[in-house]
Amino acid sequence: EEQFNQVKALEGTIHNTEFLKVERGRKKLRMCQRVGNKFRILVKDIDGMDSEDEETRRLAIEDAAQRADAILKTLEKTGVPNYFGWQRFGKPRTNTHLVGEALIQNDLKEAVRRYIGNPSPEEGEEARAARQAYDDGDWEKSLELMHPGMRYEKMMLKVLIKEEKRAIRKIAEKEGIEPEEVDKSQVELSDKAYKNAIHALPKPLQRMFVHAYQSFLFNAAVSERVAMGMDKYIEGDIVIDKEERIVRDKTNEEFQEMVSSFEINQTCPLYGTKVPFAGGEVGKMEEEILNSYGLTKADFEVPKMPRLGSHGLRRAMRFQVWDASAKATEDGVMCEFSIDKGSYATAVLREVMKKDVY
């Protein structure tokens, strides 16, 4: 009773949180044990909502709510495409997967350039100038221009500048000249130097690059598989249950019934060295996606940085949404829904709003 009261006392201190039930269990709860997550998301800035006419504004919101509710009801039956959200790829500068692509292509120099250089119009002027200076080869200026938020770029660049100075000294000693006389444009750093720059980053971030590229390819496979029928079992599909165990030895009819009831879900590959492809036309599609990027499974070994390599795995290509509804409010459309753990609410909103959600 005392513990219950202590927990209940937290209710008013945690924003928008309500404790429905508190009881003692025989085992500790762990993060992976939750069933899913429930969301209440207010969608604003609806077409017609900025009208000065109250009736026009009200009708615009009500119409949007009706359409959103119909979409959510359909998604309850078919499931939601299990896309990785844009959080996975970086925002406002969407490049994490591009760094991973270069790593998988064994181009460490390009991987570093895509992270430190490669200015994006989505960033501020200061960041763009710093990145452009890197691409122009003026690394000292690039470091000087970097704002405090570019701490990881600074970590990498400091390593590169140190490596460059070391290379310049070696050239100067070999040619019997002063380091200042060495033409920097003729200095070519080794893969080891770029590897050291990547190693300056926190290990989780290093691994995120390849993971993000796997996610990018996975999203491409999901798009193709959704076009084949998101709520359909296709012979050759690799399917998993809610515990992510592969389900085998069923008839096509049994598989279809289990897909329809969400007992199982079809999967797409998070590409890697050992990930199995599906059979039939689904497997052909999965292999064609890899081929279209000039890749093979072996490329995911990342030979120059093997610790960043990945065996890959199968991931559900859709997820279940339940208790879904959309209602008109004075401020917009309130969308409510529950989804499986590990799934993105932005993927649901993407289907409702018909646009990418960040």
C-alpha positions in Angstrom: 0.0 0.0 0.0 2.8 2.4 0.9 4.6 1.7 -2.4 1.4 2.1 -4.3 0.9 5.5 -2.8 4.5 6.5 -3.5 4.0 5.6 -7.2 0.6 7.4 -7.4 2.2 10.5 -5.9 4.3 10.7 -9.0 1.2 11.1 -11.1 1.0 14.8 -10.8 4.7 15.4 -11.4 5.0 13.6 -14.7 3.4 15.5 -17.6 0.3 13.8 -19.1 0.9 10.6 -17.2 -1.8 8.5 -15.6 -1.1 5.2 -13.7 -3.9 2.8 -14.4 -2.8 0.0 -12.2 0.0 -0.7 -9.8 0.6 -4.2 -8.3 3.5 -6.3 -7.1 5.0 -8.8 -9.6 7.2 -11.8 -9.0 9.8 -10.6 -11.5 11.3 -7.2 -12.3 9.8 -5.4 -15.4 12.3 -4.8 -18.1 12.1 -2.4 -21.1 11.5 -5.2 -23.6 8.5 -6.6 -21.8 6.1 -3.8 -22.7 3.3 -4.7 -25.1 3.4 -1.4 -27.0 2.8 2.3 -26.7 -0.3 4.4 -26.8 -0.3 7.8 -28.4 -2.6 10.9 -28.4 -1.3 13.3 -31.1 -2.9 16.6 -32.1 -2.6 17.3 -35.8 -2.7 21.1 -36.5 -2.3 23.3 -39.5 -5.1 21.6 -41.5 -6.1 23.0 -44.9 -8.9 25.6 -44.3 -8.2 25.8 -40.6 -6.7 29.3 -40.9 -10.0 30.7 -42.3 -11.5 33.7 -40.5 -14.9 32.2 -41.0 -15.7 30.0 -38.0 -18.1 27.7 -40.0 -15.5 27.1 -42.7 -12.9 26.4 -40.1 -15.1 24.0 -38.2 -16.1 22.1 -41.4 -12.4 21.8 -42.5 -11.4 20.2 -39.2 -14.5 17.9 -39.1 -13.8 16.7 -42.7 -10.1 16.1 -41.9 -11.1 14.1 -38.8 -13.6 11.9 -40.7 -10.9 11.1 -43.4 -8.3 10.5 -40.7 -10.6 8.2 -38.8 -11.5 6.2 -41.9 -7.8 5.7 -42.7 -7.1 4.6 -39.1 -9.9 2.1 -39.3 -8.4 0.7 -42.5 -5.0 0.5 -40.9 -6.5 -1.5 -38.0 -7.4 -4.2 -40.6 -4.3 -4.1 -42.8 -1.6 -3.0 -40.5 0.9 -0.1 -41.0 4.0 -0.2 -43.1 6.8 -0.7 -40.6 9.0 2.0 -42.0 11.9 3.4 -40.0 11.2 7.0 -39.3 13.3 9.9 -40.4 14.8 10.0 -36.9 16.9 7.0 -38.0 18.5 9.0 -40.8 19.1 12.4 -39.1 17.3 15.6 -39.1 17.5 18.4 -40.2 20.5 17.0 -42.1 19.5 13.6 -43.5 22.8 11.9 -44.1 23.4 9.1 -41.5 22.6 6.4 -44.0 24.8 8.0 -46.6 27.8 7.7 -44.3 26.8 4.0 -43.8 26.6 3.5 -47.6 30.2 4.7 -48.0 31.4 2.5 -45.2 29.7 -0.6 -46.8 31.4 0.5 -50.1 34.7 0.5 -48.2 35.3 4.1 -49.0 36.4 5.5 -45.6 37.5 8.8 -47.0 34.1 9.4 -48.5 32.3 8.3 -45.3 34.2 10.9 -43.3 33.6 13.6 -46.0 29.8 12.8 -45.9 29.8 13.3 -42.2 32.1 16.4 -41.8 31.6 18.0 -45.2 28.7 17.7 -47.6 26.8 20.9 -46.8 23.1 20.6 -46.6 20.6 23.4 -47.4 18.5 22.3 -44.4 21.3 23.5 -42.0 22.1 27.0 -40.9 24.6 29.2 -42.7 27.4 28.7 -40.1 27.2 24.9 -40.4 27.2 25.0 -44.2 30.2 27.3 -44.3 32.1 24.9 -42.0 31.3 21.9 -44.1 32.2 23.7 -47.3 35.6 24.7 -45.9 36.2 21.0 -45.2 35.2 20.0 -48.8 37.6 22.8 -50.0 40.4 21.3 -48.1 40.8 24.1 -45.5 40.4 21.9 -42.4 41.7 24.5 -40.0 39.1 27.0 -41.2 36.4 24.4 -41.0 37.2 23.6 -37.4 37.2 27.3 -36.6 33.8 27.8 -38.2 32.1 24.9 -36.5 29.4 25.8 -33.9 29.2 24.1 -30.5 26.5 21.7 -31.7 29.0 20.1 -34.2 31.0 18.4 -31.5 31.2 15.1 -33.3 32.5 16.7 -36.4 35.1 18.5 -34.3 36.2 15.3 -32.7 36.8 13.7 -36.1 38.4 16.8 -37.7 40.9 17.2 -34.9 42.1 13.7 -35.5 42.4 14.3 -39.2 44.3 17.6 -38.7 46.7 15.7 -36.5 47.1 12.9 -39.1 47.6 15.5 -41.8 50.4 17.2 -39.8 52.0 13.9 -39.2 51.9 13.1 -43.0 53.3 16.6 -43.8 56.3 16.1 -41.4 57.1 12.7 -43.1 57.0 14.3 -46.6 59.2 17.2 -45.4 61.8 14.8 -43.8 61.9 12.7 -46.9 62.4 15.7 -49.3 64.6 17.6 -46.9 62.3 20.7 -46.8 60.4 22.6 -44.1 56.9 21.4 -43.3 55.6 24.8 -44.3 56.9 24.2 -47.8 54.9 21.0 -48.4 52.0 21.5 -50.8 48.9 20.3 -48.8 47.0 19.5 -51.9 49.6 16.7 -52.5 49.0 15.2 -49.1 46.9 12.0 -49.3 45.9 10.5 -46.0 45.8 6.7 -45.6 42.7 4.7 -44.8 44.1 4.3 -41.3 43.9 8.0 -40.8 40.2 8.1 -41.7 39.6 5.0 -39.7 41.1 6.8 -36.6 38.8 9.7 -37.3 35.7 7.5 -37.2 37.0 5.7 -34.1 37.0 9.1 -32.4 33.2 9.0 -32.3 31.2 7.2 -29.6 30.8 3.5 -30.5 27.0 3.6 -30.7 27.2 6.4 -33.3 29.8 4.4 -35.3 27.4 1.5 -35.4 24.5 3.7 -36.2 25.9 4.6 -39.7 25.6 1.0 -41.0 22.4 0.4 -39.2 20.9 3.5 -40.8 21.8 2.3 -44.3 20.3 -1.1 -43.5 17.2 0.8 -42.4 17.2 2.7 -45.7 17.3 -0.5 -47.7 14.7 -2.1 -45.5 12.3 0.8 -46.2 12.9 0.3 -49.9 12.0 -3.4 -49.5 8.9 -2.5 -47.4 7.6 -0.2 -50.1 7.9 -2.9 -52.7 6.3 -5.5 -50.5 3.4 -3.2 -49.5 2.7 -2.8 -53.2 2.3 -6.6 -53.4 -0.3 -6.6 -50.7 0.3 -5.6 -47.1 -2.3 -7.9 -45.7 -1.6 -10.8 -48.0 0.6 -13.8 -47.5 2.6 -14.6 -50.6 4.2 -18.0 -51.0 7.8 -17.7 -50.1 7.2 -15.0 -47.4 9.3 -15.4 -44.3 6.9 -14.8 -41.4 7.4 -14.2 -37.7 5.2 -14.3 -34.7 4.9 -11.7 -32.0 8.0 -13.1 -30.3 9.9 -12.6 -33.6 10.3 -16.3 -34.1 10.1 -17.7 -37.7 6.9 -19.7 -38.3 7.1 -22.6 -40.7 5.2 -25.7 -41.8 1.8 -24.2 -42.4 -0.4 -24.3 -45.5 -0.8 -21.1 -47.5 -4.4 -20.8 -46.3 -3.2 -21.2 -42.6 -0.5 -18.6 -43.2 -3.1 -16.2 -44.7 -5.5 -16.6 -41.7 -2.6 -15.9 -39.3 -1.6 -12.8 -41.2 -5.2 -11.5 -41.2 -5.4 -12.0 -37.5 -2.0 -10.5 -36.8 -0.7 -13.7 -35.3 2.2 -13.4 -37.7 3.6 -10.7 -39.9 5.5 -10.9 -43.2 9.1 -9.7 -43.0 11.6 -7.8 -45.1 15.4 -8.0 -44.7 17.7 -5.7 -42.7 20.4 -6.6 -45.2 23.6 -8.2 -43.9 26.1 -11.0 -44.5 23.9 -13.8 -43.3 20.3 -12.6 -43.7 18.1 -15.1 -45.6 16.0 -14.0 -48.5 12.4 -15.0 -48.9 11.4 -17.4 -51.6 9.5 -16.9 -54.8 8.7 -13.4 -56.1 9.2 -11.8 -52.8 12.8 -13.1 -52.6 13.5 -12.0 -56.1 12.3 -8.5 -55.2 14.6 -8.4 -52.1 17.6 -9.5 -54.2 16.8 -6.9 -56.9 16.9 -4.1 -54.4 20.4 -5.1 -53.3 21.5 -5.4 -56.9 20.1 -2.0 -57.8 22.6 -0.4 -55.4 25.5 -2.5 -56.7 25.7 -4.5 -53.4 26.1 -8.0 -52.3 25.6 -9.6 -48.8 29.3 -9.8 -48.4 29.7 -6.0 -48.6 28.1 -5.8 -45.1 31.2 -7.4 -43.6 32.7 -3.8 -44.0 36.3 -5.3 -44.3 38.1 -2.1 -43.5 36.1 -1.7 -40.3 34.8 -5.2 -39.5 33.5 -4.2 -36.1 30.8 -2.2 -37.9 29.8 -5.1 -40.0 26.4 -6.8 -39.7 24.9 -10.2 -40.2 21.5 -8.7 -40.8 18.1 -10.1 -39.7 14.5 -10.2 -40.8 12.1 -7.5 -39.5 8.3 -7.3 -39.7 7.2 -5.3 -42.7 4.1 -4.1 -41.0 2.8 -3.6 -37.5 -0.5 -3.7 -35.8 -2.4 -0.6 -34.7 -5.4 -0.8 -32.4 -7.8 1.4 -30.4 -7.4 3.9 -33.2 -9.6 6.9 -33.8 -9.5 10.5 -34.9 -11.8 13.3 -33.5 -12.3 16.9 -34.4 -11.3 19.5 -31.7 -11.1 23.2 -31.7 -7.3 23.1 -32.2 -7.2 20.4 -34.9 -7.6 16.6 -35.3 -6.8 14.4 -32.2 -5.5 11.1 -33.3 -5.4 8.2 -30.8 -3.9 4.8 -31.4 -1.8 2.0 -29.8 1.0 0.3 -31.6 3.5 -2.5 -31.1 6.7 -1.8 -29.2 9.6 -0.8 -31.5 7.3 0.8 -34.1 7.1 4.4 -35.1 4.1 6.6 -34.4 5.4 8.8 -37.3 4.7 5.8 -39.6 1.0 5.9 -38.6 0.8 9.6 -39.1 2.5 9.3 -42.5 -0.3 7.1 -43.7 -2.9 9.5 -42.2 -1.4 12.7 -43.4 -0.1 11.3 -46.7 3.2 13.1 -46.1 6.5 12.5 -44.3 6.4 13.3 -40.6 9.6 14.2 -38.8 
